[in-house]
Amino acid sequence: MTSPQNKVYLRALEEEDIERTQRWHNDPELYQTLVDGFRFVSRTAEREWIAKRTSYSSSEVSLAICLAPGDEHIGNIYLRPVNLTSRNAVLGILIGEKDHRRQGYGHQALWQTLRHAFVDLGLERVYLEVVADNEQAIRLYERVGFKTEGRLRNHVFKEGKFRDVLVMGILRAEFKTTEA
């Protein structure tokens, strides 16, 4: 999935991605910005994680974020679970390669994934959770149309203290199908 103005494209995760994704999953600095708690991930666990992400599923879309040209895998983005009855899904994104953060790649990958969710899958709503003090991520989500729908107080424990988590969502009618 790509368009001419994009510097990134999305592709299916592959077994060859194990070393890279394991490195990201073992990066405590990266996990300070994510809702999920940090834990060390073994090669075996990472192999199982990739196998689950790469097997066919109608309830999950897990994709690699890659640079075009060059094909460098810099992050992952997912919709899971995809609820085709209620037409909604949870979104998650990470740019694992530190040198490629804050370059606009997350915005492009997010827009492409939302377009896939609303246009191709016919979803009505996509939502996510974000640590309330992750201002950069919140601004990114707001730029593509997400709105804050709620606050989960003291929901995660990071760096020795509890932090709030925001629930943000976007409806199909709020999504602009032409990229800004």
Phi and psi in degrees as a GROMACS rama.xvg file:
@    title "Ramachandran Plot"
@    xaxis  label "Phi"
@    yaxis  label "Psi"
@TYPE xy
-159.999  164.95  THR-2
-136.192  162.43  SER-3
-55.7164  -35.3446  PRO-4
-81.2143  -6.55785  GLN-5
-85.4736  142.868  ASN-6
-98.3706  -1.57439  LYS-7
-126.882  157.094  VAL-8
-137.335  161.736  TYR-9
-109.889  142.627  LEU-10
-144.274  165.565  ARG-11
-64.5524  145.994  ALA-12
-67.5013  148.115  LEU-13
-128.627  160.46  GLU-14
-55.63  -32.6234  GLU-15
-65.368  -11.1197  GLU-16
-85.3545  -3.91395  ASP-17
-56.3832  -49.939  ILE-18
-58.8886  -44.9506  GLU-19
-66.7501  -49.5015  ARG-20
-67.1108  -32.0989  THR-21
-64.6221  -41.1903  GLN-22
-59.249  -44.6373  ARG-23
-64.3636  -43.7254  TRP-24
-67.0667  -17.0005  HIS-25
-102.73  18.6849  ASN-26
-101.221  99.3915  ASP-27
-62.5245  -30.8692  PRO-28
-63.6643  -43.0912  GLU-29
-61.3779  -41.5883  LEU-30
-70.1673  -14.9404  TYR-31
-65.075  -23.6123  GLN-32
-93.7893  -8.36558  THR-33
-104.101  156.798  LEU-34
-69.5406  -40.8985  VAL-35
-60.1161  146.549  ASP-36
-80.1585  151.503  GLY-37
-76.3624  140.339  PHE-38
-154.336  148.087  ARG-39
-72.5548  138.876  PHE-40
-116.958  124.077  VAL-41
-76.7927  165.261  SER-42
-61.1191  -39.4533  ARG-43
-63.2671  -46.6771  THR-44
-63.2215  -39.3121  ALA-45
-66.0343  -39.515  GLU-46
-61.2131  -42.4535  ARG-47
-64.8346  -40.7247  GLU-48
-61.6259  -47.7511  TRP-49
-62.7966  -42.2966  ILE-50
-59.3278  -40.8351  ALA-51
-67.2044  -41.7303  LYS-52
-69.0993  -28.1221  ARG-53
-94.4793  -10.1702  THR-54
-81.419  153.313  SER-55
-63.9602  137.247  TYR-56
-153.902  132.816  SER-57
-84.6147  -4.94084  SER-58
-110.17  11.0766  SER-59
-152.096  137.478  GLU-60
-126.281  110.719  VAL-61
-119.878  123.846  SER-62
-130.858  151.077  LEU-63
-89.5199  137.845  ALA-64
-95.2976  120.642  ILE-65
-126.033  148.643  CYS-66
-80.0275  141.717  LEU-67
-123.776  127.304  ALA-68
-78.6689  172.949  PRO-69
114.533  -27.564  GLY-70
63.2926  22.7157  ASP-71
-76.1363  125.946  GLU-72
-81.0343  114.712  HIS-73
-114.28  -10.2682  ILE-74
-175.308  -176.994  GLY-75
-133.783  154.001  ASN-76
-143.661  144.493  ILE-77
-145.028  158.804  TYR-78
-122.386  113.417  LEU-79
-166.645  135.773  ARG-80
-77.993  147.482  PRO-81
-90.0048  118.28  VAL-82
-101.975  100.01  ASN-83
-74.0594  -19.3045  LEU-84
-73.9514  -51.5663  THR-85
-87.3095  -7.15956  SER-86
59.537  49.7322  ARG-87
-141.148  166.792  ASN-88
-156.781  155.068  ALA-89
-93.1579  136.42  VAL-90
-109.129  142.77  LEU-91
-140.355  145.276  GLY-92
-146.593  145.301  ILE-93
-148.975  140.488  LEU-94
-101.278  104.49  ILE-95
-76.7801  -32.0366  GLY-96
-81.7108  110.874  GLU-97
-53.8101  -39.7272  LYS-98
-67.032  -14.8028  ASP-99
-106.783  5.65059  HIS-100
-77.6015  152.296  ARG-101
62.2448  33.1345  ARG-102
-114.669  0.621961  GLN-103
91.1275  -1.83431  GLY-104
-69.2902  -36.997  TYR-105
-62.4412  -40.5859  GLY-106
-60.3492  -46.2342  HIS-107
-64.7652  -43.898  GLN-108
-65.4438  -40.002  ALA-109
-62.2267  -46.9534  LEU-110
-61.2765  -44.9756  TRP-111
-62.4495  -40.0295  GLN-112
-68.8926  -41.2322  THR-113
-64.9479  -38.9321  LEU-114
-60.9947  -43.7608  ARG-115
-61.1261  -43.7856  HIS-116
-62.2149  -46.8343  ALA-117
-84.6559  -40.2243  PHE-118
-85.8634  -51.2904  VAL-119
-81.6672  -44.2151  ASP-120
-89.2246  -15.0158  LEU-121
71.0986  27.0557  GLY-122
-71.8692  155.713  LEU-123
-99.9737  -29.7864  GLU-124
-146.758  139.838  ARG-125
-126.934  135.826  VAL-126
-138.137  167.308  TYR-127
-155.016  168.705  LEU-128
-118.406  141.205  GLU-129
-142.356  138.317  VAL-130
-59.2895  130.619  VAL-131
-61.6344  -23.1912  ALA-132
-96.4908  10.0213  ASP-133
-88.5866  73.1061  ASN-134
-61.4177  -35.903  GLU-135
-62.8858  -46.3485  GLN-136
-64.8255  -41.6294  ALA-137
-60.8795  -43.5989  ILE-138
-61.1056  -41.6384  ARG-139
-59.4244  -49.1682  LEU-140
-62.6089  -41.1972  TYR-141
-64.0941  -36.6708  GLU-142
-61.2782  -32.1413  ARG-143
-93.3934  0.66497  VAL-144
115.442  -1.04195  GLY-145
-65.4364  145.957  PHE-146
-123.037  145.312  LYS-147
-70.8026  126.376  THR-148
-109.124  -16.4543  GLU-149
-179.073  170.263  GLY-150
-130.862  128.185  ARG-151
-100.997  105.953  LEU-152
-74.2611  139.322  ARG-153
46.526  46.7077  ASN-154
-87.0937  -28.6558  HIS-155
-129.644  153.111  VAL-156
-112.851  113.429  PHE-157
-139.003  139.674  LYS-158
50.3799  41.7331  GLU-159
80.4684  9.10944  GLY-160
-148.512  157.383  LYS-161
-78.6279  144.499  PHE-162
-132.096  150.093  ARG-163
-77.5712  155.609  ASP-164
-125.008  134.926  VAL-165
-94.6902  141.782  LEU-166
-100.919  123.702  VAL-167
-123.339  145.712  MET-168
-143.627  161.504  GLY-169
-139.885  137.559  ILE-170
-98.2329  156.827  LEU-171
-53.4872  -43.2699  ARG-172
-65.3686  -20.9709  ALA-173
-89.3842  -11.8738  GLU-174
-88.6271  129.595  PHE-175
-89.7837  120.109  LYS-176
-77.6093  -5.18722  THR-177
-107.773  129.422  THR-178
-68.5808  136.646  GLU-179
